[in-house]
Amino acid sequence: MKILTTFCIALLAAPAGFSASSLTAQQVIDRIKEQIAVTLPENTVDTFKAGNPETPVKGIAVTMMATEDVLERAAASGKNLIITHEPTFYGHLDKTAELERQNDAVLADKQKFIADHQLVVWRFHDGWHKRRPDGILLGMTKALGWEKYQSTTQLHLFTLPETKLSDLASDAKRKLGIRIVRVVGEPDLKVSKIGLMPGAAGSQRQIELLEKSEVEVLVIGETPEWETVEYVADAATQHKHKALLILGHIPSEQAGMEECARWLPTFIPEVPISFIAAKEPFWPAK
């Protein structure tokens, strides 16, 4: 299934006679928390990032990242509650004090747009990962078409029919609709044992997975290049059977939030819910 990279697709139309005032943003989030039924860490980032939680919800936009572009498309489609997986304000904790002190124009314009359009932004990161199965991993597995190859005990591991590393990269690029996939390893390396770790799990966890005999190729979102990338480059030079696919952070988790947009209408029937794909920020130079 190719990830949508154009305008949002409505997954559920509002019932006839629906009044937006019957459901607030806070009530929506309370339902989500009840459904996932997990214990969030005390310092969870799953909090409101902008707007008034008591705002009546006209519609919900689900996205991987609440970029300016996503916010504009959400507002244009009549959605005023934005559920985002990743930060809105350029840092994991969405702290804005330093940028505000610097009178940063990009931050100010984004905050103004949110306020002018009475948007509410809530982050759904920790809970969606802690849900079982992990919502991001579930969506990505479906998008890649790897369900029948997934380990039943270690859901991050897959055993695919043997293929060349270059073909595996091309297949992931096509299925996910990615413009740029970066690869570390020999293009003709024959591989079948795959580890999938979307997003930016950190080099320690990435390398620990690569150390496993069950992993020949690790598929990730991003990593510092002097850490996991260098580790795999050295492994390749040493003729070890290891490789790395770097999808980019947004493409590596986007299908997981599309999965979220399919899940929410099962218990939030009152308002229209749409998935809005965040655009891949990189493009290949010619």
C-alpha positions in Angstrom: 0.0 0.0 0.0 1.5 3.3 -1.1 1.5 6.0 1.6 -0.6 8.9 0.6 1.4 12.0 -0.1 -1.3 14.3 -1.3 -4.3 15.9 0.2 -6.0 14.2 3.2 -8.5 11.4 2.7 -11.6 11.4 4.9 -12.1 8.0 6.6 -15.5 8.8 8.2 -18.1 11.4 7.4 -19.9 13.2 10.3 -23.4 11.8 11.0 -26.3 13.9 9.9 -27.3 16.6 12.4 -24.0 16.4 14.2 -23.2 19.4 16.4 -19.5 20.1 16.8 -20.2 21.4 20.4 -21.1 17.9 21.5 -17.4 16.7 21.7 -14.4 18.6 22.9 -10.7 18.0 22.2 -10.2 16.8 25.7 -13.0 14.3 25.5 -11.5 12.9 22.3 -8.2 12.4 24.0 -9.8 10.9 27.0 -11.4 8.3 24.8 -8.1 7.5 23.1 -6.4 7.0 26.5 -9.2 4.7 27.6 -8.9 2.6 24.4 -5.1 2.1 24.5 -5.2 1.2 28.1 -1.5 1.6 28.8 0.4 3.3 31.5 2.3 6.3 30.1 5.6 7.4 31.6 5.4 10.3 34.1 7.3 12.5 31.6 5.2 11.5 28.7 5.2 13.8 25.6 1.6 12.8 24.9 0.2 16.2 25.9 -1.6 19.2 24.3 1.0 21.3 22.4 -1.2 24.2 21.3 -4.8 25.4 21.6 -7.6 25.0 24.2 -8.5 21.4 25.1 -12.1 22.5 25.7 -12.4 23.6 22.0 -15.4 21.9 20.3 -14.1 19.5 17.7 -15.2 20.0 14.1 -13.0 17.3 12.7 -9.8 15.4 13.4 -6.6 15.4 11.3 -4.1 12.6 12.0 -0.6 13.1 10.9 3.0 11.9 11.4 4.3 15.4 11.9 2.3 18.7 12.4 4.3 20.7 9.9 3.1 24.1 8.7 2.0 22.4 5.5 -0.1 19.8 7.4 -1.7 22.5 9.6 -2.7 24.5 6.5 -4.2 21.5 4.8 -6.0 20.5 8.0 -7.5 23.9 8.5 -8.6 24.1 4.8 -10.4 20.8 5.2 -12.3 21.9 8.3 -10.3 19.9 10.8 -9.4 21.7 14.0 -8.0 18.9 16.2 -4.6 17.8 15.0 -3.2 14.5 16.4 0.5 14.3 15.6 3.0 11.6 16.3 6.1 13.8 16.3 6.8 17.3 17.7 5.3 20.4 16.4 7.9 22.9 17.7 11.3 21.5 16.7 12.3 19.5 19.8 11.2 16.3 21.5 9.6 18.1 24.4 8.1 20.9 22.2 9.7 23.6 24.4 9.5 27.0 22.8 10.9 29.4 25.4 14.3 29.8 23.8 13.0 30.4 20.3 10.5 32.8 21.7 13.3 34.7 23.5 15.0 35.0 20.2 11.9 36.3 18.5 12.1 33.5 16.0 10.0 34.3 13.0 9.3 30.7 11.9 8.0 29.7 15.4 5.9 32.9 15.7 4.2 32.5 12.3 3.4 28.8 13.1 1.9 29.8 16.5 -0.1 32.6 14.9 -1.5 30.3 12.3 -2.6 27.8 15.0 -4.2 30.6 17.0 -5.9 32.3 14.1 -7.5 29.1 13.0 -8.3 28.0 16.5 -6.5 24.7 16.1 -5.7 22.3 18.9 -2.6 20.1 18.6 -2.1 16.9 20.7 0.8 14.6 20.4 0.2 10.8 20.3 3.7 9.2 20.5 4.3 7.2 23.7 0.8 5.7 23.9 0.7 4.6 20.2 4.1 2.9 20.6 3.2 1.3 23.9 -0.1 -0.1 22.5 0.1 -3.8 21.6 0.7 -4.3 18.9 2.8 -1.1 18.5 0.6 1.1 16.2 3.5 2.4 14.2 5.1 -1.0 13.6 1.7 -2.4 12.7 1.1 0.2 10.1 4.5 0.0 8.6 4.4 -3.8 8.4 1.2 -3.6 6.5 2.5 -0.9 4.2 5.6 -2.9 3.3 3.5 -6.1 2.8 5.6 -8.0 5.3 2.8 -9.4 7.6 3.3 -13.0 6.6 7.1 -12.7 7.1 6.9 -11.4 10.7 8.2 -13.3 13.6 5.4 -14.2 16.0 7.6 -13.7 19.1 9.9 -10.8 18.0 7.7 -8.4 16.0 10.6 -6.3 14.8 12.1 -9.3 13.0 11.1 -10.6 9.5 12.3 -13.4 7.3 11.7 -12.5 3.7 12.4 -14.5 0.5 16.1 -14.0 -0.3 16.8 -10.9 -2.4 19.6 -8.5 -3.2 20.0 -5.5 -0.9 19.5 -3.2 -3.9 16.2 -4.8 -4.7 15.1 -4.7 -1.1 15.8 -1.0 -1.0 14.0 -0.3 -4.3 11.0 -2.3 -3.2 10.7 -0.4 0.1 11.1 2.9 -1.8 8.3 2.0 -4.2 5.8 0.7 -1.6 6.3 3.7 0.7 6.4 6.3 -2.0 9.8 7.6 -0.9 12.0 9.9 -3.0 15.2 9.1 -1.2 16.3 5.8 0.5 19.9 5.7 1.7 21.7 2.4 1.8 24.9 1.2 3.6 26.2 -2.2 2.4 27.1 -4.0 -0.8 24.3 -3.7 -3.4 24.5 -7.3 -4.5 24.5 -8.7 -0.9 21.9 -11.5 -0.7 19.7 -10.9 2.3 16.5 -12.3 3.9 16.7 -11.5 7.6 15.3 -8.0 8.3 15.0 -5.9 11.4 12.5 -3.0 11.3 13.0 -0.2 13.7 11.0 2.8 12.5 11.9 6.4 13.6 14.9 7.3 15.6 15.2 4.6 18.3 18.8 5.6 19.0 22.1 4.1 18.0 22.5 1.8 21.0 19.2 0.0 20.3 19.9 0.0 16.6 23.4 -1.6 17.0 22.0 -4.1 19.5 19.6 -5.3 16.9 22.3 -5.4 14.3 24.4 -7.6 16.5 21.7 -10.4 16.4 22.3 -13.2 14.0 18.6 -12.9 13.0 19.3 -9.5 11.4 21.2 -9.0 8.2 19.6 -5.7 7.2 18.3 -3.1 9.7 15.6 -0.7 8.3 15.4 2.6 10.3 14.2 6.1 10.0 17.3 8.0 10.9 20.5 7.9 13.0 23.6 10.0 13.5 26.0 9.1 10.7 29.0 8.7 13.0 27.2 6.0 15.0 25.0 3.3 13.4 26.0 4.3 9.9 29.7 4.0 10.7 29.1 0.7 12.5 27.5 -0.8 9.4 30.1 0.7 7.1 32.8 -0.9 9.1 30.9 -4.2 9.2 30.6 -4.2 5.4 34.4 -3.5 5.1 35.0 -6.5 7.3 32.9 -8.6 5.0 30.3 -9.2 7.7 26.7 -9.9 6.4 25.2 -6.6 7.6 23.5 -3.7 5.8 21.4 -0.6 6.7 18.4 1.0 5.0 17.6 4.6 6.0 14.1 5.6 5.0 14.0 9.0 6.6 12.1 9.7 9.8 8.7 10.6 8.3 8.5 7.8 5.7 9.6 5.3 8.3 6.6 5.9 10.6 4.0 7.6 8.4 2.0 4.4 7.7 1.8 3.9 11.4 -0.2 7.1 11.8 -2.3 6.2 8.8 -3.1 3.0 10.8 -4.1 5.3 13.7 -6.5 7.2 11.4 -8.2 3.9 10.5 -8.4 2.9 14.2 -9.9 6.2 15.7 -13.3 6.0 13.9 -14.0 2.6 15.6 -14.7 4.5 18.8 -15.0 8.2 17.7 -18.0 8.2 15.3 -19.2 11.8 15.9 -16.7 13.7 13.8 -14.9 13.3 10.4 -11.4 11.9 10.8 -8.8 12.2 8.1 -5.2 11.2 7.6 -2.9 13.9 6.3 0.5 12.7 5.1 3.4 14.8 6.1 5.6 15.5 3.1 9.0 13.9 2.8 11.3 16.9 3.4 14.2 15.7 1.2 14.5 15.6 -2.6 17.3 14.2 -4.7 19.6 16.6 -6.5 20.1 16.1 -10.2 
